[in-house]
């Protein structure tokens, strides 16, 4: 099953800066060669369910290995049964809606 997730991994008990932990997760995602887009509060990843969820597990394992005693993760998951939708399609759809709207009359 194809899935798009929005993944936010927050190491706890490691201080205020968590960028080195997030960078390790990004390396894991890049090695998996799945389509992904980093944003300020997480990463959107698309691919087959098992491949994507394996990345989540590997990120947790790596962050614990790096010394984080706890991790809080938020995952938003989207699937479709009618067709396979890509991240860019979702963005393009909204952009098209914005282009087609007429300015509000005063």
SVG drawing of the C-alpha trace seen along z (x, -y; Angstrom):
<svg xmlns="http://www.w3.org/2000/svg" viewBox="-17 -48 42 52">
<polyline fill="none" stroke="black" stroke-width="0.4" points="0.0,0.0 1.3,-3.4 1.5,-5.9 2.4,-9.6 3.4,-10.4 4.4,-13.6 7.0,-12.5 8.0,-14.6 10.6,-13.0 11.5,-14.8 14.4,-13.4 13.8,-14.1 16.5,-14.5 19.2,-15.6 19.1,-19.4 17.4,-22.1 19.2,-21.5 18.1,-18.4 19.4,-19.1 22.1,-16.4 19.5,-13.8 17.2,-15.0 20.2,-15.1 20.7,-11.4 17.1,-10.6 17.5,-12.5 20.5,-10.4 18.4,-7.2 15.7,-8.5 18.2,-9.4 19.8,-6.0 16.3,-4.4 15.9,-6.4 12.3,-7.3 10.8,-10.6 11.0,-13.0 10.7,-16.7 12.2,-18.2 10.3,-21.1 10.8,-23.1 8.7,-20.8 9.4,-17.4 9.7,-15.5 7.1,-14.3 7.9,-10.8 6.1,-8.8 6.5,-5.2 5.3,-1.7 3.9,-1.3 6.5,1.2 9.4,-0.8 8.2,-4.0 7.4,-2.5 10.8,-0.8 12.4,-4.2 10.4,-5.4 11.8,-2.4 15.3,-2.9 15.2,-6.6 14.1,-5.7 16.8,-3.0 19.5,-5.5 18.4,-8.3 18.4,-6.0 21.8,-4.7 23.0,-8.3 22.0,-8.7 18.5,-10.0 16.7,-8.2 13.2,-9.1 11.6,-10.0 8.2,-11.6 7.1,-11.0 4.0,-12.4 3.0,-10.7 0.2,-11.8 -0.6,-9.0 -2.5,-9.3 -3.5,-6.4 -5.8,-6.1 -7.5,-3.1 -8.7,-4.7 -5.3,-5.7 -1.7,-6.3 -1.3,-10.0 2.1,-11.7 3.2,-14.6 3.6,-17.0 0.2,-16.3 -1.4,-17.4 0.6,-20.6 -0.2,-21.2 -3.9,-20.8 -3.9,-23.5 -1.9,-25.8 -4.3,-25.3 -7.2,-26.2 -5.4,-29.4 -4.8,-30.4 -8.4,-29.8 -10.0,-31.9 -11.1,-35.4 -10.2,-38.3 -12.8,-39.3 -14.8,-42.3 -14.8,-45.3"/>
</svg>
